Amino acid sequence: MTSTKFGMLAGAVLALVWILIGFWAFVVVLVAMVVGAVIGRIVDGRLDLRALAGAFQGKRSSS
């Protein structure tokens, strides 16, 4: 599944949740999707937590 198709599916799910259940359910599902995406990137090795923590602390290295 391409990123575009996945994004369209995620958008459709969020839209349906908002329409059928309401705004706060939409927010809960959105937060759960973001957390799931972050965990997936960590497991795949595409997100370095140490570099991310360093960026938030202002310890960026560009070299």
CORSUL-V755694 format. One record per pair of residues at least 6 apart in sequence whose ideal C-beta (glycine too) atoms are under 6 Angstrom apart, sorted by sequence separation. I is the first residue (numbers start at 1). J is the second residue. D is the distance in Angstrom with one decimal. If there is no record, write none. Layout:
i/j/d
I/J/D
I/J/D
This chain:
i/j/d
41/47/3.8
17/25/5.4
18/26/4.0
17/26/5.0
17/29/4.9
